[in-house]
Amino acid sequence: MNLIFIILIFLLSCSKESEPINYGTDQCDHCRMTIMDKKFGAEIITKKGKAIKFDAFECMINYLIENKINESDVEKYYCVDYSEPAKLFDAKEMTYLVSPKNQESYG
């Protein structure tokens, strides 16, 4: 019985859902800036349940480009929708607008 309880706690502690960004406290895992603006933010959840947070979608992309994590280790990608501050959405279901002026930043 105790073993089942311990296993259940372990499984629940490895959540693969988004973790809220603590604006003004959390730091971007790419550029190390404090995440401040609630209109921006992104997050990677690893298959082990670790949340890797970013101050912008661009930082998340650059983090991946620099191979700081293998994509095979990623469970889910999240981004903040500019029109709904601080709320994380599945990044693969979002639509993005990229200016030709800024495209050179991403290869």
N, C-alpha and C positions, 0 to 999 in steps of 0.2 A: 504494500500500500504506500509506504513512504517513498519507494523507488518511483512509482507512478507519479506521485506528487512532484518529486524533483525533476523528472523528465518533462512534465507538463509546464513547470515554471521555466525550465530551460528553453522549451519551444516557444513560449510566449514572449520571452525576453529577446528573441531574435526576430523581431517584427520586420516585415518587408514592405511596410507602408511608409509613406512620406512622414518626415518628422518636421514639425513647425520650425521655421527659421526664427530665431530670437534676434530681431532687428535691434541694432545698437550694441549687441553682445557677441553674436556669432561672427566668426572670421571666415572669409573666402579661402577655400583650400587651394586655390590657384594663385591669386595675387596677394593674399594675406591682408587685404583691406577689411575693415569692419563692415559688415553688411548693414546698411543704413536705410536705403530707400525701398519702401514697401511695394513700389511699382515694379521692382526688379528682383530677381533671385532665381536660383535653380538648385537642383539637388539630384544626386545619384544615390540610389540605394543598392548596395552590393548584395550578392546572393547570400552573404552571411548576415545581412540586416544592418550593416553600418551605413550611416547617412554621411555623405560627403557634400558639403554645402558651398554655394558660390554666390557672389554678389550680382552676377549677370549670366545670361545664357552663353554669352561669348566666352566667359571664363571656363564654363563647363566644357565647351567645345575645345578650347585650347588645352585644357587639362587632358582631354582624351587624345588630341593630336600629339601631345608630348608623351603619350604612352605612360602616364603616371598610374594608370589602371588598365587592365586588360578588359576589353568589352565583353569577353566571355564571363567575367566576374560580376557583371552588372545585371541586377534584377530589373530595375526600373529607372527611368529618367523623368524628372519633374521640372516644370518651369512655372513662373508666376505670369499670369495674364495681366498685362498693363492696365486693363480696364477693371480688374478685380484684385486690387492690391493685397499682398501677403497670402493669397490663396494659391496653393500649388496644384497644378494640373498635369496629367500624363503628357509628357513632352512629345511623344510620338503621335498624339491625336491633335496637336495644335497646328496652326498655320503660321508661317513665318514670312515676313517681308524683309528682304535684304536689298539694300541700296547698292547699285553697281559701283558707286563711289567707295564703298566699304568692303567689297568682295575680296580685294587683294589681301586683306588681313587673314583670310581663311584658306589660302592656297589657291 
